[in-house]
Amino acid sequence: MLKTRLNISLDHDLADFIKIYAQENRTTTSDVITQFILGLKRQTQSDSMKVILSDPKFCQALKDVQTRLRDGSAKWHTFDEVFGE
């Protein structure tokens, strides 16, 4: 997807918070803002995300992954292990 630059101004403490949040969550400030805006877009457009999350098997699988990520039991693999040459 073609990207465009958007300059925004934030309160200093809010900018510091978003930088720390992004670092703690291993992402970028740009990705955090993008996800927030996509969430707003989905709400206003009644995106099909509700349909996906309404599938009980998918919803349970998502919860299982979140639990493993939070408790540290998820097994991480290198790029080569997953996509191997």
C-alpha positions as semicolon CSV with decimal commas, in nm:
position;residue;x (nm);y (nm);z (nm)
1;M;0,000;0,000;0,000
2;L;0,128;0,343;-0,092
3;K;0,218;0,545;0,216
4;T;0,196;0,917;0,272
5;R;0,352;1,136;0,536
6;L;0,126;1,303;0,791
7;N;0,259;1,549;1,047
8;I;0,064;1,578;1,371
9;S;0,121;1,773;1,689
10;L;0,071;1,613;2,031
11;D;0,115;1,722;2,387
12;H;0,468;1,640;2,501
13;D;0,354;1,392;2,767
14;L;0,130;1,212;2,518
15;A;0,414;1,187;2,267
16;D;0,641;1,043;2,537
17;F;0,373;0,792;2,633
18;I;0,323;0,669;2,277
19;K;0,698;0,624;2,228
20;I;0,730;0,421;2,548
21;Y;0,417;0,219;2,467
22;A;0,549;0,137;2,121
23;Q;0,888;0,033;2,255
24;E;0,734;-0,189;2,526
25;N;0,511;-0,353;2,266
26;R;0,786;-0,396;2,008
27;T;0,622;-0,182;1,747
28;T;0,651;0,171;1,613
29;T;0,459;0,484;1,698
30;S;0,342;0,492;1,339
31;D;0,198;0,141;1,369
32;V;0,020;0,228;1,695
33;I;-0,142;0,532;1,537
34;T;-0,226;0,335;1,221
35;Q;-0,397;0,061;1,425
36;F;-0,593;0,322;1,621
37;I;-0,715;0,489;1,302
38;L;-0,800;0,152;1,144
39;G;-1,006;0,074;1,454
40;L;-1,198;0,397;1,407
41;K;-1,247;0,319;1,039
42;R;-1,379;-0,028;1,115
43;Q;-1,624;0,111;1,370
44;T;-1,764;0,363;1,126
45;Q;-1,778;0,119;0,833
46;S;-1,910;-0,181;1,029
47;D;-1,612;-0,385;0,911
48;S;-1,641;-0,762;0,883
49;M;-1,413;-0,808;1,186
50;K;-1,723;-0,882;1,394
51;V;-1,799;-1,176;1,165
52;I;-1,449;-1,318;1,208
53;L;-1,455;-1,280;1,587
54;S;-1,801;-1,436;1,604
55;D;-1,652;-1,771;1,494
56;P;-1,609;-1,956;1,827
57;K;-1,310;-2,161;1,707
58;F;-1,124;-1,856;1,576
59;C;-1,204;-1,656;1,888
60;Q;-1,077;-1,938;2,113
61;A;-0,760;-1,978;1,905
62;L;-0,697;-1,604;1,934
63;K;-0,743;-1,617;2,312
64;D;-0,508;-1,917;2,336
65;V;-0,237;-1,730;2,146
66;Q;-0,280;-1,421;2,364
67;T;-0,246;-1,635;2,677
68;R;0,073;-1,801;2,552
69;L;0,222;-1,464;2,458
70;R;0,137;-1,314;2,796
71;D;0,263;-1,603;3,009
72;G;0,579;-1,652;2,804
73;S;0,501;-2,008;2,694
74;A;0,489;-1,922;2,323
75;K;0,768;-2,082;2,123
76;W;0,942;-1,837;1,892
77;H;1,102;-1,941;1,563
78;T;1,352;-1,772;1,335
79;F;1,252;-1,658;0,989
80;D;1,449;-1,944;0,835
81;E;1,280;-2,202;1,058
82;V;0,940;-2,084;0,945
83;F;1,006;-2,008;0,580
84;G;1,330;-2,211;0,527
85;E;1,524;-2,195;0,208
